[in-house]
């Protein structure tokens, strides 16, 4: 996992630079810089509007008395998408825009939650097994327990 993260931290900026250079050669340096600035401004505006919407839905779910699972995931995806749009680069802009647009965010949320459900089920199964094992060993194996006399309630007279 660490190596995968390290590779991403190295390869993503290299890919971003490559795409920026290619776009710069195709349309010129100033229009490329303008597009990067425009995408950052657009990302900030989309992050603000979609973030407010996600927050309203979160509050609505809480007020309705239901677990805001979908709303929490949507909020996290909005923050991630906005962050990707604010960071300069066309590849991150593309994926950030996908996370900020509601139809593609729904698909990303379903994909994320389907993977999380499987991991949660495995974790719950292993935790349940561990607690059952502890329950079987919930006795004094070494006979080291002893009774403690506790004073009863004191009567005042």
N, C-alpha and C positions, 0 to 999 in steps of 0.2 A: 504494500500500500504506500509506504514511504517513497519507494522508487517511482511509482506511478505519479505521485504528487510532484516529485522532483522533476520528472520528465515534462509534466504539464507546465511547471513554472519556467522551464527552459524553452520548450517548443512553442508554446502559445505566443510569447512575445516575438519570437523569431518569425512565426507565421504572420503575426500582425504587421511587423515591419515590412515583410515581403509584400503583403497586399497593399500597404500604404505606398510603397515605392512603385508598385505596378500601376496603381490608380494615379499617382503623381505623374508618371511618365505618359499615361494616356490622356489626362485632362489638364495637367500642369500643377505646379506646386501650390500656388495660391488658391485655386479652386479646391484642391485636396484639403488644405488647411481649413478652408471655409466649411467644407463638408464635415470635417472632424469637430469643429467648433459648433456647427449647427446641430450635429447629433448629440453633443453634450448638453446643449440648451434644451433640445427636444426631450432628452432623457430626464433632465431635471423636471420639466413640466409634466411629463407622463408619470414620473415617480410620485410627484405631489398629488396629481389627480387620482391615479389608481391606488395610491396609498391611502388617501382619504376614503375612497370607496371601500377598500378592504377593511379599514378601521370601522366604518359604519356597519358593515356586514358582521364583523366580529362582535360589536356591541349589541346588534340585533339578536345574534345567536345567544349571547349571554342573557339578555333580557327575556328571551323566549324560554330560557331554562334548558337549553341543549348544549352539548359539548361543541365548541367551535373548532373542530378539527380541520374542516375544509377551509375555514376563514384564516386560521393560523398558517396553514400551508400556503394559501393564496398571498397572505401578507409577506411571508418569507420569499416567495417567488417574485413578488413585486419589488421588494428591496434588492434582491439579486439582479433582476432585470434592469432596474434603475442604475444600480452600480455598474453594470456592464455597459450601459449607454453613456454614463458619465466618463468612464475610462476611454481615452482615445484609442481607436482601432475599429476597423470595419467588421472584422469577424466577431468581436465582442458586441458590437452594435447590433449585428444581425440576431445573435442569440438573446441579447437583452430585449430587443423589440419583440421577439417571440414570447418571452416571459411576461411582457407587459400587456400584450394584446389578449383580451379575455378568452377568445376561442382556443388559441394555442396554449394559454396558461392552464385551461381546463385539461387539455391533453397531458401537459407536463405534470399537473397535480395527480391525475389518475395514474400515470406511470410511476411517480414517486411514491404514492400511497400503496400501490400494488406491491412494490418492492419492500416497503416498510412493513406491510402486514405479514409477509412471510417471515421476516426477521423477528418481528414481535412474537409471532406464534412459536418460533423456535426458542426464543428467550423465555417465554412463559412456560413452555414445556420443560426446559432445563431447570428453571427456577422451581417449578412444581416438583420435579424429581428430587431436587436437592432438599426441599423442605420435608418431603416424605422421608428421606434418608435421615434427616435430623430428628424427625418425630420418632423414628424407630430407636434412635440412640439417646432419647431424652430421659435417661435414667442414670442412676449413680453407678457407673461401671466399676470404679475403684472402691466403693463402699466408704467414701470419705464424708458423706453427709451426716449431719447430726441435728437433733431437734433443738430448737431454741425455745426456751420458756419465755413467753411474752406476758407481761403483767396485764391483768384484766382491767376493766374500767375502774377507776378509783371513785369510791363513794364519799361524798363530802357530808359531813354531819354536823 
